[in-house]
Amino acid sequence: MFTLAFATWLFPAGARPAAQDQTAPLLAKAQTVVDLMAAGDFAKTEELFDAAMKGALPADKLQAAWNAVVQQAGAFKQRMRVTSQPRGALLITRVTCQFEKMSLDVQVVFDKDGLVGGLSFAPVAVDWSPPSYATAGSFTESDITVGAEHWPLPGTLTLPTGAGPFPAVVLVHGSGPEDRDETIGPNKTFKDLALGLAARGVAVLRYEKRTQQYAGKLGGIATFTVKDETIDDAVAAVAALRREPRIDPARIFVLGHSLGGALLPRIAAADPKIAGLISLAGNTRKLGDAMLAQVTYLVSAAGPVTPEGQKQIDDTTKLVARVQALTPADAGSPQSIGGAPASYWLDLNSYDPVAAARAIPQPMLFLQGERDYQVTMAEDFAGWKNGLAGRPRVTFRTYPALNHLFLPGTGKSLPAEYNTPGHVPEDVVRDIATWIVAVTAARAGYPRDGRS
């Protein structure tokens, strides 16, 4: 989801495991990282980084990242607790911190040498309860493994009750490391959609994103692209659904959120048998341009631009200029730009989502929250609508109160609202399910309620 909430910065560590007997000292070191940043000692913080992190997030950029967090979350108050979780080759620690306006988790990733190989900020995850429309007894959930070869991803298959075969949807994440539920603070956009759609007779497959599941392994790949990050796994998920006996292989759709929505035409081109595409806040602008617009919006949202805010805008402008200046000769460069290799940016630089969509014959549904500041009505939604004007079987729908996570709110949308518990409204779920049924109902033998 681009910068996600609170200008999330995440740089994956190398694939060297953190030893179990280091856990206690690393918990203490994670707290030290937070204390040093809070004290403004970014040079000393940088000394705790591995080589890749020092290159990607030196002291001046780290200071800009911390200032961006403070600008949005308020002044740092205190550390509250620290937890850890091994993940493959890494040890993930989370330091929960109280800021003036909200609580945030500072995630610090360690390798076996006790060096920091990853750092990010996110709203504190809290207990989640299902939405009212997730009718008990109307669906079941089971574990499933999907993913391209050598990249198995744990996932969840949510099936309506009954014999089937059912129509089905694969959920494709936005940018950045995302879990299968698209968890942001207390909210789980993908889990809401999965339970709500299954209660309406549509099966759903969601899975851990590759950058979430294999952060360490990916850190050593210099030619990583969105094909590796997203497209291959989405296609593999569709293939996994076709093997399920209670799924109708002719009625498998793909739903993408944010960057996942922008990549839908490429996913459909990779698998032309996909029945249709559903974009939730899919961007049409280049990723770098959208990032700069977001940073400018957030820096300006609180009032006059401060020197720190202007520096954040300037740094992002420089990053975007570096991205735009890349040429194919840079494809093998090991240098990280904004936490991603040159090959990743080159892949996106050469991609026009609207032009690609014009070449796709499948029906498409575009949904957009009108309060979304990350993917906007004026730029991105208008890009789809103007570029696909007159195309048959293309549907557009907007929701005045919804933000980028498809959660309701009022006034100007800001990252702080992502920390407010909520659910995707039932009318969004209903609109998706109704569209799926409408697309497939004309085929002989398919019932109009989505169930078989």
Buried (B, 14 or more C-beta within 10 A) or exposed (E): BBBBBBBBBBBBBBBBBBBEEBBEEBBEBBBBBBBBBBEEBBEBBBEBBBEBBBEBBBBEBBBBBBBBBBBBBBEBBEBEEBEBEEBEBBBBBBBBBBBEBBBBBBBBBBBBEBBBBBBBBBBBBEEBEBBEBBBEEBBEBEEBEBBBEEBBBBBBBBBBBEEBBBBBBBBBBBBBBBBBBBBBBBBBBBBBBBBBBBBBBBBBBBBBBBBBBBBBBBBBBBBBBBBBBBBBBBBBBBBBBBEBEBBBBEBBBBBBBBBBBBBBBBBBBBBEEBBBBBBBBBBBBBBBBBBBBBBBBBBEBEEEBEEBBEBBBEBBBEBBEBBEEBEEEBBEBEEBBBBBBBBBBBBBBEBBBBEBBEEBEBBBBBBBBBBBBBBBBEBBBEBBBEBBEEEEEBBBEBBEEBBBBBBBBEEEBBBBBBBBEBBBBBEBBBBBBBBBBBBBEEEEEBEEEBBB
